[in-house]
Amino acid sequence: QVQPVESGGGLVQAGGSLRVSCVASRTDFRFIGMGWYRQAPGKQRELVAGITSGGSTNYAESVKGRFTISRDNVKNTIYLHMNSLKPEDTAVYYCNLRGFLAGTYYDRWGQGTQVTVSS
């Protein structure tokens, strides 16, 4: 089994920055893709940023130029660096990991971390 564990959310003023992290519980997990999603109250979960095993990235239009997704293969961790935060970025942020462990495909979600941006 593999489980993503997020950390790093919190409360920040508009214009500020935060970094959220997601670590896979197994170092032998072979990533295919990783992504950060968010869900605000009353809204559907949406993709914020994704990164493939080859390093290709994609972003939601609303965060382009402000957010950066990155990964540390040694630490088996992905990060979402969020700059110029806006109140509309307030949401629970979820990490999603897809890949293989001992030949079995996994698509796993973390428990979520709250990001609150005050105006």
C-alpha positions as CSV (number, residue, x, y, z in Angstrom):
1,Q,0.0,0.0,0.0
2,V,1.1,3.6,-0.6
3,Q,-0.4,6.7,0.9
4,P,0.3,10.3,0.2
5,V,0.7,12.5,3.2
6,E,0.3,16.3,2.8
7,S,1.6,19.1,5.0
8,G,2.2,22.8,5.0
9,G,-1.2,24.4,4.7
10,G,-2.3,27.3,6.8
11,L,-3.5,30.8,7.0
12,V,-1.9,33.6,5.0
13,Q,-2.8,37.1,3.9
14,A,-3.6,37.9,0.3
15,G,-0.4,38.5,-1.6
16,G,1.5,36.1,0.6
17,S,3.1,32.7,-0.1
18,L,2.8,29.1,1.1
19,R,4.3,25.8,0.3
20,V,2.5,22.5,0.6
21,S,4.2,19.2,0.5
22,C,3.2,15.6,-0.3
23,V,5.3,12.6,0.5
24,A,4.6,9.1,-0.6
25,S,4.7,6.6,2.2
26,R,6.7,4.1,0.2
27,T,10.1,4.9,-1.3
28,D,9.8,2.1,-3.8
29,F,6.7,3.6,-5.3
30,R,7.2,4.3,-9.0
31,F,5.5,7.5,-10.0
32,I,3.6,7.9,-13.3
33,G,2.0,11.2,-12.4
34,M,1.4,13.4,-9.4
35,G,-0.9,16.3,-8.9
36,W,-2.4,18.9,-6.6
37,Y,-6.1,19.4,-6.6
38,R,-8.3,21.7,-4.5
39,Q,-11.8,21.9,-3.4
40,A,-13.5,25.0,-2.1
41,P,-16.8,24.8,-0.1
42,G,-19.7,24.2,-2.5
43,K,-17.4,23.6,-5.5
44,Q,-16.1,20.6,-7.3
45,R,-12.6,19.4,-6.9
46,E,-10.4,20.9,-9.5
47,L,-6.9,20.2,-10.8
48,V,-4.4,22.9,-9.7
49,A,-1.1,21.5,-11.1
50,G,0.3,18.2,-12.3
51,I,3.7,16.8,-13.0
52,T,4.6,13.6,-14.8
53,S,7.4,11.2,-14.2
54,G,9.2,12.8,-17.1
55,G,8.9,16.2,-15.5
56,S,6.2,17.7,-17.7
57,T,4.0,20.1,-15.8
58,N,0.5,21.6,-16.4
59,Y,-1.4,24.2,-14.5
60,A,-4.9,25.5,-14.1
61,E,-5.3,28.9,-15.9
62,S,-6.2,30.5,-12.6
63,V,-2.8,29.7,-11.0
64,K,-0.4,30.0,-14.0
65,G,2.5,32.3,-13.2
66,R,1.7,32.2,-9.4
67,F,2.0,28.5,-8.5
68,T,4.9,26.1,-9.2
69,I,4.8,22.3,-8.8
70,S,8.1,20.5,-8.2
71,R,9.4,17.2,-7.0
72,D,12.3,15.8,-5.1
73,N,12.9,12.2,-6.3
74,V,15.3,11.5,-3.4
75,K,12.8,12.5,-0.8
76,N,9.8,11.0,-2.8
77,T,8.1,14.3,-2.3
78,I,6.2,16.8,-4.4
79,Y,5.7,20.4,-3.6
80,L,3.3,23.2,-4.6
81,H,4.8,26.6,-4.2
82,M,2.1,29.2,-4.1
83,N,2.8,32.9,-4.5
84,S,0.7,36.0,-4.8
85,L,-2.1,34.1,-3.1
86,K,-5.7,35.4,-3.5
87,P,-8.8,34.8,-1.3
88,E,-10.2,32.7,-4.1
89,D,-7.3,30.3,-3.6
90,T,-8.9,29.3,-0.3
91,A,-9.6,25.6,-0.4
92,V,-8.6,22.2,0.9
93,Y,-5.7,21.1,-1.2
94,Y,-5.3,17.4,-2.0
95,C,-2.3,15.5,-3.3
96,N,-2.9,12.7,-5.9
97,L,-0.3,10.1,-6.7
98,R,-0.5,7.6,-9.5
99,G,2.0,4.8,-10.2
100,F,3.1,1.3,-9.5
101,L,4.2,-0.6,-6.4
102,A,5.4,-4.1,-6.8
103,G,3.6,-4.3,-10.1
104,T,0.3,-3.1,-8.8
105,Y,-1.2,0.2,-10.0
106,Y,-2.3,2.7,-7.4
107,D,-4.2,5.9,-7.6
108,R,-4.2,7.5,-4.2
109,W,-5.4,10.7,-2.6
110,G,-4.1,12.3,0.5
111,Q,-6.2,13.5,3.4
112,G,-6.0,17.2,2.3
113,T,-4.6,20.3,3.9
114,Q,-6.4,23.5,4.4
115,V,-5.2,26.7,2.8
116,T,-6.9,29.9,3.8
117,V,-6.1,33.3,2.3
118,S,-7.5,36.3,4.1
119,S,-8.3,39.6,2.3
